[in-house]
């Protein structure tokens, strides 16, 4: 293991020594948060959860003035972002050095990974308008959520997903900015008797930037997202709910100059995409009973269609249908949940027939049993245990699990440790993807398996909270999607003959005072892939990353200021020069991005804000040849009535 035990023990000892050396202050109820979605199907106080988790509240999101979710997530501990330039361009998220399709993403409780695009989540199409909470839980979570949750779970809650509101309200916002940017949003909530309704819509349009090193063509982007949630209290013990979310988008993107440079070049390429999420649920929860039960049906569909100079260039459709039954039971100091799930995944690839026929349809099914228990083992020692059995139509049966302990040393300090195993089945693209000029899938792939342990410490000194964790993960049978097949003259996917290790440290500190909220984070990552005895550094993952943000009212009643610095250290990517030259691994320079949002409360209901991203217009690249987003500004006005 390259990340030596001596380093891990030293880092944890230093963290514990530092945290325990601070003065002991009593914990207040206001600092206690409850995690109810990502880490567990059972409500657990964040302070007790034996895991590393970051939470962004509605106040954080609104104060930042962020237009896209990427602006909020950049700088969170353990996060590596790879943006292919302008808004709307592919934006991948890796957690703790895992792959981009090793993170499970929930939007209002619905798994939203794109089955048609390799089961990854493209953050480019997630705007921050009408988002009220973001939770990032790091570490393996397949025991609860099944295949794909190797690196962690990202849960996003929107206005429609936060539940019923007895008080009617309406919120409006509109903005105009540089790069021909326009933004608008609306959300409303009302309740009439036993029926509660929440709905929202938001629109974003921008001319974008020129992302290639040559040329001057900007790549534009349009996004329209809407959602609604309806809750109906059918009877005292029965509640029905329905959630719907739809996104329609169009983005311009560059092609690749395969002849001269091997880098992006201006082109008339367009992607038309749509996303649809649905969740129907019935909850039975009788009063004065320790038992409750939920039956739900989730549906997710992603469509992507591409054109080049107006000519069809192919597309994909991915669908995910899940039927879930979960029962809950409380007794003494313990909570127990268990249930069953049936999942069907559908994949369609389509495109013009040139050198071969890419048109195809594939599917698989998984039947699962799962269970979870949380409670106090003894005084001040909290335990969590979860396990899952998956029977997949295409692969061998699989078992995932996770166990953790939190020891509340005092009112201020808690130590935690966990160990878990997670799986990731090969994607349809990796198995069956067919792009005759560049990639052909491998149907003989086997699932990836990851095991990770984590130890950490949490501290709460009333005005200052902190958490630090060290982890070590081993990934077996990693799937490499860039293996050259000389017999076919194209790339394919293959399981790596060796282990991939991912070891690191995550730190997060928050200080609250009467004047400001200051948050700081730092991540260290050592991620290697070993194949045939040769170790190489994992790509698009910086060894050092960090962020510092400040939120202040400047000692006034009208003004607010949010400022953030996000640092990404040196990282590596692969450059594919024109044939017959071999691929090269290149180092990309470290960079720091600054953003600021100045707010002014005009009246009780009206407010103004000015948001500037990449304040110093820093030049940077996350991916070889794709220029990062330029400085951009947005002036917004908002109205809030409730």
C-alpha positions, 0 to 999 in steps of 0.5 A: 500500500503506497499510503503508508500506515505511519502517515495515516496514524500520524495524521489522525494523531495530529488531528486528535491532538489538535482538536482535543487541545482546544477549550471544551465548550458545551454543544448547543441544540442549534448545532445539531443536524439530522441526516435523513437521506444520504448516509442512512434510511434512518434519521441520524444526527450528523454528530453521531454518524460514523462517516465524513459528511458535508452539508450545504444549507439553503442559507449557504446556497442563497448567499453564494449566488451560485448559478450552477451546482458546480460552483457550490461543490467545488472545494468540498473535501474529497471532491475533484471536478473536471469541467470541459470548459463552458457552461453546459460542457461535460462536468464530472465529479470524483469523490476520494479519487474514485471514478466519475460513475462511482458516485451515486446522485439523488435528486429529491430521493431519486437516483439520477445517474445517466444510464445512457452515459456510462452511469455518471452524473453530468453536473453541467445540467444541475443549476442551483436555482430552487435547491435548498440542501446539498449533502455529500457523504463520502465513503462506500454506500452500496449496502444501502443504495446498491451498485455505484455508490463506491465513492459516496452519495450526493443528495440534492433536495429542491424546493419541491422535495423539502416537503409540505408547507402550511404557509403559502409562499412565492419566490421570484428571481431574474438575472442578467449577466456577461456572456449573454447570460439570462436567468430566471426562477420561480417557486411556490407552495400552498396547502389546502386541507389534506393536500399540499403542493410545492412547485418550481421552474428555472431557466438559464441561457448563456452564450458561453465561452470559447473553450478551445486553444484556437478559434473564437467560437463561443459554446452556448447553453440553454437549460429549462428545469421544472418540478412539482411535489404533491402530498396528500394525507389520505388518512391519519396513518396514510400519506401519498406523495408524487414528485416530478422533475423535468430538465430540457437542455441544449448545449454547443460543443467543440469537436476534436482535430484528429489530424493536426493537433489532437485538441478541441477545435471549433465545430457546429456540434449540438447536444439536445438533452432531456431528463425526467424524474418521478417518485410515487410513494405511499407511507404508512405510519400509525400514531403511537406505533413503533412501526412504519412502512413505505412503498415507492416507485422511482423512474428516471429517463435521460435522452441525449441526441447529438448533431454535427452541422445539423446532421444526426451524430447519434444519441443514447437513452437510459432508463431506470425503474425501481420498486422499493418496499421498506419497513421501519421499527423503533425499540428502546435506543435502536432503529431498524429498517429492512426491505426489498427492491426490484430494479430494471435498467434500460439502455438504447444507443442510436446513430447513423450506420457508417462503418458499423451499426450502433443501433441497439437496445440492452437491459438488466434486472436486479432484485435486492434485499437490504437491512440497516440498524442504528443505535447505542451499543453502550453509553456514548457509543453509537453503532450503524450496520447495513448490508445488502444482497443483490441478484443481478440478471447478468452478473454473480450475486453480490453482497455489500456491507458497512459497519461503523462506530462513533464514540462520544468522548465528551460533549465536544469530541467524538471519534468515529471509524467505519469499514465498508464494501461496495460494488459497481457493475459494468455500464452498458457503454463499457459492455456494449458501446459501439463507436466504430472510429474510436471505441467498441465495448467489452461484454465480458467485463466483471463488476468492480469491488471496493473496500474502504476503512475510515477513522476520524474525529469530530469536534464542536466548540459551540462557535467552531465545528471541525471534522477530520478523517483519514481513509484507505480504499482498495479497488479490485477489477477496476474498469479501464475504458481506454485500452487499445485493441490492436486487432480492431484498431480502436479502444475498448474497456477491460478489467485492470489486472491489479489493484487501485489504491486511494488513500487520503485525508479530508479536513473541514472547519467552520467558525461562526461569529456575530460578524461572519461564517468562515469555512475552510477545507483541505484534502490530500489524495494519493490515488494510484492504479496498478496494472501488470505490476506497474503503478501510475497516478490516477488522472484528473485528481489533484493530490492537494485541494482546498477552499476558504469561504466567508459569509458576512453581513458586514455589520449591517442590516442591508448588505451581505458578502460571500467570498470563496477561494478554491484551490486545485493542485497539479493534476494529470490527464492523457493527451491523444496526439494525431496518429501514429504518435502514442498517447502522453500523460501531461501535468496540468498546472495548479490554479485558484478560483475566486468568486464573490457575491454581494447582496443588498436587501432593498426591503423585506421582500425585495433583494439585489445581488451581484455575483462574479465567478473567476474574479481574477479571470484565471486561465486553467484547464481541468482536461487537456485542451479545454480552457476553463470558464472565463470571468463572468458576472450576473446581476440579479433581483429577487422577490420573496412573499410568504 
